[in-house]
Structure formats: C-alpha cells, structure tokens
Amino acid sequence: MNAALRLSKVDPAKGKLEFNAALADGVFTSNADNIRYNFLAETNNENPLYNNYITTNRKDFALSDTYANYLLKVNDPRLPYQADKNIKGEYRGVPYGAFPSQGKAQDFSLAATSFRQQNSPVNVLTYGQMLFAQAEAAKLGWTAGVAKTLYEMAVKASLQQWMGAAYTDAAYQTYIAQPDVAYTEARAIEQIGTQRWIHLFFQGTEAWSEWRRTGFPVLKPAAVPLNGGTDIPRRLAYPVTEVTLNKTNYAAVVASQGKDDQYTRVWWDKK
C-alpha cells in the first residue's frame, strides 16, 4: 500500500489498482503486527544512537526545532516518549540545517532515553502507517473506506504505539479534539500527512519520502543550509564514483532525469 501511494501523483490509476490488491491480500490489524529491527546489547550490532550518545559521547542528534515546536503547539502526548527535556527541564529543538551548531547538546532535547540503549529497537513498518495509508487512499477515492474513521484510528494507534502502557483513551480524546488535529474534509490530506510525519519519528527516510510526495506538513527551508542551497533537498545526489566509474550510464540518467543535484525531483515526486 505504501508503494502504491508513491504513484498518487504520477499514475493514480495504477496506484489505486495496486493499493486495493495489497489491501485485499491482508494488512496489519494491530500494533502487535509492527515490524521492528532489534539491535543487540553488543558492539557489533548496537543501536547507532547508543554509539553516538554513549560510546563516542558526541551527541550529534537532537530533535529539530521545527518538530519540537509543532508537538508543543498541539500538546502532543507522544513528545515525552520521543525526546528528553534539556538541562533546563524544557523541550527545545535545535535549529535544523544550521552550521555551526547554535548551542551545546545539553541545551537541546535529545532522543528519549528509551531510544538510545544499546539494544533499543527501531520501527520498520507499523500498524499506524497502514492506517494512515488507508485514510489517504479513502480520501483520494481509491477505496470505499471512511477517511475520517481511518484517520482517527491511525492517530489512536500511533498514541498507543508511542505511549505504551501510559496510553489512555482520555489522552486520545483530548488530543484528537484540538482544532489542528480534529479531522476536517477540507484539510484531510494535510492532516493525514502531518500526523504521519509525527508517527514516523526516527524513520527519517520514509518521513522525508512522504513529505516529498504530499508536500505536508508545510516546511520551510533552513535559513542558512549547510549545503549552500536555498531549498529543502528532494533527492540524494549520486556519489562521485558514479561519475568516474560509470560515466556512460551516469550521463544517460542525467540526460533523462535532469541535473544531478539535491533539488531535481525523482520520478514519483511531482508537484
């Protein structure tokens, strides 16, 4: 279903066909079906955050201010389960894309302690993702599902996944009732995209891909990007070895897709 949605702008007819084929084959029915990669409590297969935070004591990774500020704005109950407070007891994100760093690690909210143990698992594919996919497909008219119902189920599944035993229906009801979160037909795709973005915390490539495809949430480029550009990257540039060792095919691809930089859109990423 996720792969089919990648076609939503370039070939919606094919996307609808493949989405329904996948849906008919059977999908996740609860968070118990979630697929995770389990790191081990050993040096050869440890969580990379543990290596960065503990082994090397670098602490290069923290919440971005864009993400932290949005979760604070909507009083998101997932925030304490995704990040720790800074030394002042506050949730504060680091300005993303800024160089040099504008503060020390202790000034910002690092990933939650539960994320950075040596054997902390990471999500690969989850029930919440499948529900957000179904909600979007329903809104697009690809299925007979009810987008509002599926969206609300997706948000609930996400809160249950992140909050674990601390989840309560009261917390969900309070959260879903907020103006920025409560489903509206006019803003449905934006709301689905924004909530999926939150749900995909620490699944950066997937969150980036969904943002590129849908344009939601609406994000602003960093003020002074490290790469010297002016926009949010749309793709990864090819490595230098492609230019030196695979020159003929590299030239053919560039002629077909366009300039080899971070702003040329990949084939499914259309306005």
C-alpha positions as CSV (number, residue, x, y, z in Angstrom):
1,M,0.0,0.0,0.0
2,N,2.8,2.4,0.8
3,A,4.4,1.7,-2.6
4,A,1.1,2.2,-4.4
5,L,0.7,5.6,-2.8
6,R,4.0,6.6,-4.2
7,L,2.1,6.7,-7.5
8,S,-0.6,9.0,-6.3
9,K,0.5,11.9,-8.5
10,V,2.3,10.2,-11.4
11,D,-0.1,7.3,-12.1
12,P,-3.1,7.3,-9.8
13,A,-5.0,4.7,-11.8
14,K,-2.1,2.2,-11.3
15,G,-1.7,3.3,-7.7
16,K,-5.4,2.6,-7.0
17,L,-5.2,-0.8,-8.6
18,E,-2.1,-1.9,-6.7
19,F,-3.4,-0.4,-3.4
20,N,-6.6,-2.4,-3.5
21,A,-4.7,-5.5,-4.5
22,A,-2.4,-5.1,-1.4
23,L,-5.4,-4.3,0.8
24,A,-7.2,-7.4,-0.4
25,D,-4.1,-9.6,0.5
26,G,-4.4,-8.6,4.1
27,V,-2.9,-5.9,6.3
28,F,-1.7,-5.2,9.9
29,T,-4.6,-5.3,12.3
30,S,-2.9,-4.0,15.5
31,N,0.4,-2.7,16.9
32,A,1.2,-6.4,17.7
33,D,1.9,-6.7,13.9
34,N,4.5,-4.0,13.9
35,I,7.8,-4.9,12.3
36,R,10.9,-3.7,14.2
37,Y,14.6,-4.2,13.9
38,N,16.0,-5.4,17.2
39,F,19.5,-4.3,17.9
40,L,21.6,-6.3,20.3
41,A,23.5,-5.5,23.5
42,E,26.8,-6.0,21.8
43,T,29.3,-3.8,20.0
44,N,28.8,-5.4,16.6
45,N,25.1,-4.8,16.3
46,E,24.2,-1.9,18.6
47,N,21.8,0.9,18.1
48,P,23.6,3.8,16.3
49,L,22.2,6.4,18.8
50,Y,23.8,4.4,21.6
51,N,27.1,4.5,19.7
52,N,26.8,8.3,19.2
53,Y,25.5,9.3,22.6
54,I,27.3,6.8,24.9
55,T,30.2,5.1,23.1
56,T,31.7,8.2,21.4
57,N,29.9,10.8,23.6
58,R,29.3,13.0,20.6
59,K,25.5,13.6,20.8
60,D,25.2,14.8,17.3
61,F,21.5,14.1,17.0
62,A,18.7,16.0,18.7
63,L,15.1,17.0,17.9
64,S,14.8,19.8,15.3
65,D,13.1,23.0,16.5
66,T,10.5,22.5,13.7
67,Y,9.4,19.2,15.0
68,A,9.6,20.0,18.7
69,N,7.8,23.3,18.3
70,Y,4.9,21.7,16.4
71,L,4.4,19.0,19.0
72,L,4.5,21.6,21.8
73,K,1.9,23.6,19.9
74,V,-0.6,20.8,19.9
75,N,0.3,19.4,23.3
76,D,1.2,16.1,21.7
77,P,1.3,13.3,24.3
78,R,3.9,11.4,22.2
79,L,6.7,14.0,22.8
80,P,7.9,12.7,26.2
81,Y,8.2,9.2,24.7
82,Q,10.3,10.5,21.7
83,A,12.5,13.0,23.4
84,D,14.1,14.0,26.8
85,K,14.0,17.5,28.2
86,N,17.1,19.7,28.1
87,I,19.2,20.7,31.1
88,K,16.6,23.4,32.0
89,G,13.8,20.9,32.0
90,E,12.3,22.1,28.8
91,Y,11.6,20.6,25.4
92,R,13.7,22.5,23.0
93,G,14.7,21.6,19.4
94,V,18.0,22.5,17.7
95,P,17.7,24.8,14.6
96,Y,17.8,22.4,11.8
97,G,20.2,22.8,8.9
98,A,22.2,25.4,10.9
99,F,26.0,25.3,10.9
100,P,27.9,25.8,13.1
101,S,25.8,24.4,15.9
102,Q,24.0,27.0,18.0
103,G,24.5,25.6,21.4
104,K,25.6,22.5,23.3
105,A,23.9,19.1,23.4
106,Q,22.7,19.9,27.0
107,D,20.7,22.9,25.6
108,F,18.5,20.7,23.4
109,S,16.1,17.8,23.6
110,L,18.0,14.6,22.7
111,A,16.2,11.4,21.6
112,A,14.4,9.8,24.5
113,T,16.5,7.5,26.8
114,S,14.5,4.5,25.6
115,F,15.7,5.2,22.0
116,R,19.4,5.2,22.8
117,Q,20.0,2.0,24.7
118,Q,22.5,-0.4,23.1
119,N,19.7,-2.8,22.2
120,S,16.9,-0.3,21.6
121,P,14.8,-1.5,18.6
122,V,13.7,0.7,15.7
123,N,10.5,0.6,13.7
124,V,10.4,-0.6,10.1
125,L,6.7,-0.8,9.3
126,T,3.8,-0.2,11.6
127,Y,0.1,-0.6,12.0
128,G,-0.2,3.2,12.3
129,Q,1.5,3.6,8.9
130,M,-1.0,1.2,7.4
131,L,-4.0,3.1,8.8
132,F,-2.6,6.5,7.6
133,A,-2.2,4.9,4.2
134,Q,-5.8,3.7,4.2
135,A,-7.1,7.0,5.4
136,E,-5.3,8.8,2.5
137,A,-6.5,6.2,0.0
138,A,-10.0,6.6,1.2
139,K,-9.8,10.4,0.9
140,L,-8.4,10.0,-2.7
141,G,-11.4,7.9,-3.6
142,W,-9.3,4.8,-4.1
143,T,-11.3,2.7,-1.6
144,A,-14.7,2.6,0.0
145,G,-13.2,3.3,3.4
146,V,-14.2,6.3,5.5
147,A,-11.2,8.6,5.7
148,K,-12.3,10.3,9.0
149,T,-12.7,6.9,10.8
150,L,-9.4,5.6,9.4
151,Y,-7.5,8.8,10.3
152,E,-8.8,8.7,13.9
153,M,-7.9,5.0,14.2
154,A,-4.4,5.9,12.9
155,V,-3.9,8.7,15.4
156,K,-5.1,6.4,18.2
157,A,-2.8,3.5,17.1
158,S,0.1,6.0,17.0
159,L,-0.5,7.2,20.5
160,Q,-0.8,3.6,21.7
161,Q,2.4,2.7,20.0
162,W,4.4,5.6,21.4
163,M,2.9,5.8,24.9
164,G,2.7,2.1,25.6
165,A,1.2,1.3,29.0
166,A,0.8,5.0,29.7
167,Y,-1.8,5.4,26.9
168,T,-5.4,6.4,28.0
169,D,-8.5,7.0,26.0
170,A,-8.9,10.3,27.8
171,A,-5.5,11.4,26.5
172,Y,-6.5,10.4,23.0
173,Q,-9.9,12.2,23.2
174,T,-8.3,15.4,24.4
175,Y,-5.7,15.3,21.7
176,I,-8.0,14.4,18.7
177,A,-10.4,17.2,19.7
178,Q,-7.9,20.0,19.1
179,P,-8.6,22.2,16.1
180,D,-5.3,21.4,14.4
181,V,-5.8,17.7,14.9
182,A,-9.6,17.1,14.5
183,Y,-10.4,15.8,11.1
184,T,-11.8,18.2,8.5
185,E,-12.6,17.3,4.9
186,A,-11.0,20.4,3.5
187,R,-7.7,19.7,5.2
188,A,-7.7,16.0,5.3
189,I,-4.6,15.2,3.2
190,E,-2.6,17.8,5.1
191,Q,-3.8,16.4,8.5
192,I,-3.1,12.9,7.4
193,G,0.4,13.9,6.2
194,T,1.2,15.9,9.3
195,Q,0.1,13.1,11.7
196,R,2.0,10.5,9.7
197,W,5.1,12.8,9.9
198,I,4.9,12.7,13.7
199,H,4.2,8.9,13.7
200,L,7.3,8.3,11.6
201,F,9.7,9.7,14.2
202,F,13.1,8.1,13.8
203,Q,12.1,6.7,10.4
204,G,13.6,9.7,8.6
205,T,13.9,8.4,5.1
206,E,10.3,7.3,5.0
207,A,9.0,10.6,6.6
208,W,11.1,12.5,4.0
209,S,9.7,10.5,1.1
210,E,6.1,11.1,2.3
211,W,6.8,14.8,2.7
212,R,8.2,14.9,-0.9
213,R,5.2,13.1,-2.3
214,T,2.4,15.0,-0.5
215,G,4.0,18.4,0.5
216,F,2.7,18.0,4.0
217,P,3.4,19.2,6.6
218,V,4.4,22.5,5.1
219,L,8.0,23.0,5.9
220,K,10.4,26.0,5.4
221,P,14.0,25.6,4.3
222,A,16.7,26.2,6.8
223,A,17.8,29.9,7.0
224,V,21.4,29.1,6.1
225,P,21.6,25.5,4.9
226,L,24.9,23.7,5.3
227,N,24.8,22.5,1.7
228,G,24.7,26.1,0.4
229,G,21.4,25.7,-1.3
230,T,18.1,27.5,-0.9
231,D,15.5,24.8,-0.6
232,I,14.8,21.5,1.2
233,P,16.5,18.7,-0.7
234,R,14.3,16.5,-2.9
235,R,16.7,13.7,-3.6
236,L,20.2,12.3,-2.8
237,A,22.9,13.2,-5.4
238,Y,24.8,10.3,-6.9
239,P,28.2,9.5,-5.4
240,V,31.3,10.7,-7.2
241,T,32.2,7.1,-8.1
242,E,29.2,7.0,-10.5
243,V,30.8,9.9,-12.4
244,T,34.2,8.3,-12.6
245,L,33.4,4.6,-12.9
246,N,30.1,4.5,-14.6
247,K,30.3,7.6,-16.8
248,T,28.2,6.4,-19.8
249,N,25.2,5.3,-17.8
250,Y,25.5,8.3,-15.5
251,A,25.4,10.7,-18.5
252,A,22.3,8.8,-19.8
253,V,20.5,9.1,-16.5
254,V,21.2,12.8,-16.0
255,A,20.0,13.4,-19.6
256,S,16.8,11.7,-18.7
257,Q,16.1,12.9,-15.2
258,G,17.7,16.3,-15.2
259,K,20.6,17.8,-13.2
260,D,22.3,15.6,-10.7
261,D,21.8,17.8,-7.6
262,Q,19.7,17.6,-4.4
263,Y,16.8,19.6,-6.0
264,T,15.9,17.6,-9.1
265,R,12.8,15.6,-8.2
266,V,12.7,11.9,-8.5
267,W,10.2,10.3,-10.9
268,W,7.3,10.0,-8.5
269,D,7.8,13.4,-6.8
270,K,5.6,15.7,-8.8
271,K,4.0,19.0,-7.9
